[in-house]
Amino acid sequence: MFTKINEFLLKKVISNWENTEDTNVRASYGYLEGWVSIVWNVLLAVLKLICGILINSVSLLADAFHTFSDVLTSAAVIIGFKISKKPHDSEHPFGHGRAEYIATFVVATLLIFVSFEFFKQSIDKIHNPEIVRYNGFVFAVMLFSALIKEWLYNFACFLGKKINSNTLIADGWHHRSDAIASLIIGITLVATQYGYTIIDAIMGMVVSALVFYTGISMIKECSSEIIGRAPSDEYIGEIRDVVFKVEGVKNIHNVEIHQYGQNKYVNIHIEVDSMLSVAQSHEIANVVESNLNCKLNVHPLVHVDPYRG
């Protein structure tokens, strides 16, 4: 069911959706996920906030702000993709692709502060318990929220995999954490009508911990990208396969990959017959660069060394 909805939205909104290597198309994917998330999260956050106030539930209020934080995250996604599509300039010779990671880092930090605040409120409510007024409508709202957030998770991951964006996939997991929280709180509300009022405070702590974990995970993810994450063995294997298919390449070494958003810069040393002329060696290097650019959509820089056997 989710897949059909995802594909319908993608094809309806982005006319040239298949051209994912295009910078503007890639940005459109980020805008689509961001705006769809913002619309739904604003609606859900307002519903949860009203319900939390009506029934006096700290766990529900914490979840409302958790959902509202998703609005900020999605806004950061949109801003990040908008900046990252800007072309390179004299001050940023490799482009602006890492802007989306910085935006994610800022929002993740805000999440951690929010989690601490609600954790303190939950502890206070354990020492000073208050009656939570169960309401069937509120329970229905939480189940509805869990369903919508699970779809948003699926939608973000669907788009993220299409353009190979860890930022969208991370935003998707943020949605799933909220889906789990909404489901837990829905169950909690049922428990409170049997007199277990303290469980609301306990679940408030659980949700706060979930928000904290989400923030830490996001910081870890984007920090790794900012610092420069090592490429996977599978990707190195793809590069080797392309290079070794070029006639004249005897060996390769010192493969380095630098990623700036969707832009990948590959530095690689190839070894060729030492008896070849400079012109012949240069021509082999040109073919390697052309093949890497066409088949893997990277910006290659090839160094030529003599083959030692």
C-alpha positions in Angstrom: 0.0 0.0 0.0 2.7 2.5 1.0 4.7 1.8 -2.2 1.9 2.7 -4.5 1.3 6.0 -2.6 5.0 6.8 -2.7 5.3 6.2 -6.4 2.2 8.2 -7.1 3.4 11.2 -5.2 6.9 11.0 -6.7 5.7 10.8 -10.3 3.0 13.4 -9.8 5.2 16.0 -8.3 8.6 15.5 -10.0 8.2 15.3 -13.8 11.7 14.1 -14.5 12.0 12.0 -11.4 14.2 9.3 -13.1 17.1 11.7 -13.8 18.4 11.4 -10.2 22.0 12.4 -11.2 20.7 15.9 -12.0 21.4 18.3 -9.1 18.0 20.1 -9.4 16.1 16.8 -9.5 18.0 15.5 -6.5 17.0 18.8 -4.7 13.4 18.2 -5.7 13.4 14.9 -3.9 14.6 16.6 -0.8 11.9 19.4 -1.1 9.2 16.8 -1.7 10.1 14.8 1.4 10.5 17.9 3.5 7.2 19.6 2.6 5.2 16.4 2.9 6.7 15.9 6.3 6.1 19.4 7.5 2.4 19.4 6.5 1.7 16.2 8.3 3.9 16.9 11.3 2.3 20.4 11.9 -1.1 18.7 11.9 -0.1 15.9 14.2 1.9 18.1 16.6 -1.1 20.5 17.1 -3.5 17.5 17.6 -1.1 16.0 20.2 -0.5 19.3 22.0 -4.3 19.9 22.3 -4.9 16.3 23.5 -2.0 16.5 25.9 -3.3 19.6 27.5 -6.9 18.2 27.6 -6.0 15.0 29.4 -3.0 16.4 31.4 -0.4 13.9 30.0 3.3 14.7 30.2 4.2 11.8 27.9 1.7 13.1 25.2 3.1 16.6 25.6 6.6 15.3 25.2 5.5 13.4 22.1 3.9 16.6 20.7 7.2 18.4 20.9 9.0 15.3 19.5 6.6 15.6 16.5 7.2 19.3 16.2 10.9 18.7 16.2 10.3 16.7 13.0 9.0 19.9 11.5 12.3 21.6 12.2 14.2 18.6 10.9 12.3 18.6 7.7 12.9 22.4 7.3 16.6 21.7 7.8 16.4 19.0 5.1 14.8 21.6 2.7 17.4 24.3 3.5 20.2 21.8 3.3 19.1 20.5 -0.2 18.6 24.1 -1.4 22.1 25.1 -0.3 23.8 21.9 -1.5 22.6 22.4 -5.1 24.4 25.7 -5.4 27.4 25.4 -7.8 31.0 25.5 -6.6 32.6 28.9 -6.3 36.0 30.3 -5.4 35.4 29.8 -1.6 33.9 26.4 -2.0 35.7 24.7 -4.9 34.0 21.3 -4.2 30.5 22.8 -4.1 28.0 23.1 -1.1 27.0 19.4 -0.9 27.8 19.1 2.8 25.3 21.9 3.8 22.6 19.3 4.4 24.8 17.5 7.0 25.4 20.8 8.9 21.7 21.5 9.0 21.0 18.0 10.3 23.6 18.5 13.0 22.0 21.7 14.3 18.5 20.1 14.5 19.9 17.0 16.2 21.5 19.2 18.9 18.1 20.9 19.5 16.5 17.4 19.8 18.9 16.5 22.6 18.1 19.7 24.6 14.3 19.0 24.2 14.8 15.4 25.4 16.5 16.6 28.6 13.8 19.1 29.4 11.0 16.5 29.1 13.0 14.0 31.0 13.2 16.4 33.9 9.4 17.0 33.7 8.7 13.3 33.7 10.9 12.8 36.8 9.0 15.6 38.6 5.7 14.0 37.7 6.9 10.7 39.3 7.4 12.5 42.6 4.2 14.6 42.1 1.8 12.4 40.2 -1.3 13.9 38.5 -4.4 12.3 37.2 -4.4 11.6 33.5 -7.9 11.8 32.0 -8.4 9.0 29.5 -10.2 9.9 26.3 -11.1 7.5 23.5 -10.7 10.3 20.9 -7.1 10.9 22.1 -6.4 7.2 21.8 -7.6 7.2 18.2 -5.4 10.3 17.5 -2.3 8.4 18.7 -3.1 5.3 16.5 -3.7 7.6 13.6 -0.4 9.4 14.3 1.5 6.1 14.5 0.1 5.1 11.1 1.0 8.4 9.4 4.5 8.5 10.9 5.2 5.0 9.8 4.2 6.0 6.2 6.4 9.1 6.5 9.3 6.8 7.5 8.6 4.6 4.5 8.3 7.6 2.2 11.5 9.2 3.3 13.5 6.0 3.0 11.9 5.4 -0.5 13.1 8.7 -1.7 16.4 8.5 0.1 17.2 5.2 -1.6 16.3 6.6 -5.0 18.9 9.3 -4.7 21.3 7.6 -2.2 20.7 10.3 0.5 21.6 9.4 4.0 19.9 12.6 5.1 16.5 11.6 3.9 16.9 8.1 5.3 17.9 9.6 8.7 14.9 11.8 8.6 12.8 8.7 7.9 14.1 7.0 11.1 13.2 10.1 13.0 9.6 9.6 11.8 9.7 6.0 12.8 10.9 6.9 16.3 7.8 9.1 16.6 5.6 6.3 15.3 6.9 4.0 18.0 6.4 6.7 20.6 2.8 7.4 19.5 2.0 3.7 19.7 3.5 3.4 23.2 1.6 6.4 24.5 -1.6 5.1 23.0 -1.2 1.9 25.1 -0.2 4.0 28.1 -3.4 6.0 27.9 -5.4 2.7 28.2 -3.3 1.7 31.2 -4.0 5.0 33.0 -7.8 4.4 33.1 -7.1 1.4 35.4 -5.3 3.6 37.9 -1.7 3.3 36.8 -1.1 7.0 36.6 2.6 6.8 37.2 3.0 5.0 33.9 2.4 8.3 32.1 5.5 9.8 33.7 7.5 6.6 33.0 6.5 6.7 29.3 7.4 10.4 29.3 10.9 9.3 30.3 10.9 6.5 27.6 9.9 9.0 24.9 12.5 11.5 26.1 15.1 8.8 25.9 13.9 7.9 22.4 14.2 11.6 21.4 17.7 11.7 22.9 18.8 8.5 21.0 17.4 10.0 17.8 19.4 13.2 18.3 22.7 11.3 19.1 22.2 9.0 16.1 21.7 11.9 13.8 24.8 13.7 15.1 26.8 10.6 14.7 25.6 10.1 11.1 26.1 13.6 9.9 29.4 14.1 11.8 30.8 11.0 10.0 29.8 12.5 6.7 31.3 15.9 7.5 34.6 14.4 8.7 34.8 12.1 5.7 33.4 8.6 6.0 35.4 5.9 4.3 33.8 4.3 1.3 32.3 0.8 1.5 34.3 -2.2 0.2 31.5 -2.7 -2.3 31.9 0.8 -3.8 35.7 0.4 -3.9 35.0 -2.9 -5.8 32.8 -1.0 -8.3 35.7 1.5 -9.0 38.2 -1.3 -9.4 35.9 -3.1 -11.9 35.6 0.0 -14.0 39.3 0.8 -14.0 40.6 -2.7 -14.7 38.4 -2.9 -17.8 40.5 -0.2 -19.4 43.2 -1.6 -21.6 46.7 -0.8 -20.4 45.9 -0.6 -16.7 48.1 -3.1 -14.9 47.3 -2.3 -11.3 45.7 0.4 -9.1 46.3 1.7 -5.6 45.7 4.7 -3.3 42.0 5.0 -4.0 40.6 8.1 -2.1 37.0 9.2 -2.2 35.7 12.6 -1.0 32.0 13.1 -0.9 30.2 16.5 -0.9 26.5 15.7 -1.0 25.8 13.9 -4.2 29.2 14.9 -5.6 32.0 12.4 -5.3 35.6 13.1 -6.0 37.8 10.1 -6.6 41.7 10.2 -6.6 43.3 7.1 -7.8 46.7 5.9 -8.9 46.9 3.5 -11.8 50.0 1.6 -12.9 50.8 1.2 -16.6 53.7 -0.4 -18.6 56.9 1.6 -17.8 57.9 1.5 -21.5 54.9 3.5 -22.6 55.4 7.1 -23.6 54.0 10.0 -21.6 51.4 10.6 -24.3 50.3 6.9 -24.2 50.1 6.9 -20.4 48.1 10.1 -20.4 45.6 8.7 -22.9 45.0 5.6 -20.7 44.4 8.0 -17.8 41.9 10.0 -19.8 40.0 6.8 -20.7 39.9 5.8 -17.0 38.6 9.2 -16.0 36.0 9.2 -18.7 34.7 5.7 -17.8 34.6 6.6 -14.0 32.7 9.8 -14.8 30.2 8.1 -17.1 29.6 4.9 -15.2 29.8 6.0 -11.6 29.1 9.7 -12.0 32.2 10.8 -10.1 34.8 13.5 -10.6 38.0 11.5 -11.0 41.6 12.5 -10.8 44.0 9.8 -12.1 47.7 9.6 -11.3 49.9 7.5 -13.5 52.7 5.3 -12.0 55.0 2.8 -13.8 54.1 -0.8 -13.3 56.7 -2.6 -11.2 55.3 -6.1 -11.6 
